[in-house]
Amino acid sequence: MICATGYNRKLEPLVGHLDVLDERGMPRALAQRAAAPGMRFVGYVPRPGGLGYMGKEARRAAKAIASELGGG
């Protein structure tokens, strides 16, 4: 599942019950690290050229999920 929340995170209603967010509502684990089995958060690290970086981060997360599921 891909969930694009835009500039407002608003993750609590979606995943708050899974204990994957910190006290500020930010993901505890990012990109390649699993927040929960098969769940990754991408795009939460501010970087210059953010969209390009998010693309790289997304590819790494997808590879990690595929590996976790036995497909890579």
KALINUR-V462838 format. One record per residue. N is the residue number from 0. SS is DSSP state (@ for helix, = for strand, . for the rest). D_FIRST is the distance of its C-alpha to the first C-alpha in whole Angstrom. Layout:
N&SS&D_FIRST ; N&SS&D_FIRST
//
This chain:
0&.&0 ; 1&.&4 ; 2&.&6 ; 3&.&10 ; 4&.&13 ; 5&.&15 ; 6&.&19 ; 7&.&18 ; 8&.&16 ; 9&.&16 ; 10&.&14 ; 11&@&16 ; 12&@&15 ; 13&@&12 ; 14&@&12 ; 15&@&16 ; 16&@&17 ; 17&@&15 ; 18&.&18 ; 19&.&16 ; 20&=&17 ; 21&.&21 ; 22&.&24 ; 23&.&23 ; 24&.&19 ; 25&.&18 ; 26&=&16 ; 27&.&18 ; 28&.&17 ; 29&.&16 ; 30&.&14 ; 31&.&15 ; 32&.&16 ; 33&.&14 ; 34&.&14 ; 35&=&13 ; 36&.&13 ; 37&.&10 ; 38&=&9 ; 39&.&10 ; 40&.&11 ; 41&.&12 ; 42&.&15 ; 43&.&17 ; 44&.&20 ; 45&.&22 ; 46&.&24 ; 47&.&26 ; 48&.&24 ; 49&@&21 ; 50&@&19 ; 51&@&20 ; 52&@&20 ; 53&@&16 ; 54&@&16 ; 55&@&18 ; 56&@&16 ; 57&@&12 ; 58&@&14 ; 59&@&16 ; 60&@&12 ; 61&@&11 ; 62&@&15 ; 63&@&15 ; 64&@&12 ; 65&@&13 ; 66&@&17 ; 67&@&15 ; 68&.&15 ; 69&.&18 ; 70&.&17 ; 71&.&19
//
